[in-house]
């Protein structure tokens, strides 16, 4: 038998006195090696559900089974035994935790006959985690790319797992909400429960969410919808998926293993330059845009969050490193944006060409009477104060492209207050306080995107919004 840190042992002779289990074992018979092992890893809770099966020979009568978890992060309160077959002939009479062996338990199994049966032992452990890892290689013309996906599984649980099927929980399961649903009690009451009671309900909720499928039910990398109905509109009940990574892998304790999840060889890509201060900072950045869909050779499953290393093939049949970026969970059909940072060959500058004020109103100190300056009926003197005005700023958004390819530039700018955006550009409102416009800039060319921003102040301001008008 391979040397596992935790063991399951069939005791053919066990000393029992008045229902009390003593720690002396005679004529021990070791249970066969694990037949199947499945790891369902839930990163955000540092929780992994382990399900392992063995084929065990039982004798007619009482059969004590021993399970130990010394030097591991296994939670003993979560350990459960089930019979995958012959369930009608086998029964767990009781579970005992010996005082002199704190990292061990015994099940007393009653068998109706001499028989062989498959048992499943499941439990929760900590110390196992996963992370998405992606490599993107663009062709020299940046019209397409290859995207390879990997999952890096790290095992610090104290227990080695050989020939294991690996499943990943992608997204968020709010276990407090699931516990409340399971126990039919308010969340506030759940939070006030004793620690042990809370832990037990938490385990039940996690099993319900993380173990809907049999171990051998999936071949290849398959997306399984969660057993709990998705309620994305309810805060705290996020959408999540279970992934199964193709094949089986041995993950020794203290090791990390990189597992391939997908390989898409011909992914269409669009190169765009964007200025969006709230998203990318106060710089024009270069992006690769692609989609998680069938056309891209992706789209069979959502893409887990992780780190992406981006390269470009160069003319000498080598690779040029572009950037390392993090991506968040990408649902099927959604766009993937890879920010490559600032391009030194594209100059982006905002030039203020002219500033002036008009439509000035004053308030007479003796009353709330407002007069407009310049209409012949009032002259500003020491008896009046300025109450409102319009400020005009004329800008030139200049873009100079020193690359050998034409580029597309998209600009989104936000303006606080009551503002009119006036230009001959094909501008449009993004929301009530920001404007978008774009331009194509030829290789080695220049674009001047002129526009005027009129801000109404004081008495003149009516509402917080940006109005877009033609120039």
ABEGO torsion letter per residue (X at the ends): XBBBABBBBBBABBBBBGGBBBABBBGBBBBBBBABBBBBBBAAAGBBBBBBBBBBBBBBEBBBBBBBABGBABBAAABBBBBABGAAABBBABBBBBAABAABBBBBBBBABBBBBBBBBBBBBBGBBBBBBBBBBBBAAGABBBBBBBBBBBBAAGBBBBGBBBBBBBEBBBAAAAAAAAAGBBAAAAAABBAAAAAAAAAAAAAAAABABBAAABBEBBBBBBABBBBAABBGBBBBBBBBBBEBBBBBBGBBBBBBABBBABBBBBBBBBBBAAAAEBBBBBBBBBBBBAAAGBGABBBBBEBBBBBBBBAAGBBBBABBBBBBBBBBGBBBBBBAEBBAABBBBBBBABBBBBGBBBBBAABBBBBBBGAGABBBBAABBBABBBBBBBBBBBBBBABABBBBBBBBBBBBEBBBBBBABBBBBABAABBBBBBBBBBGBBBBBBBBBBBBBEAABABBBBBBBBX
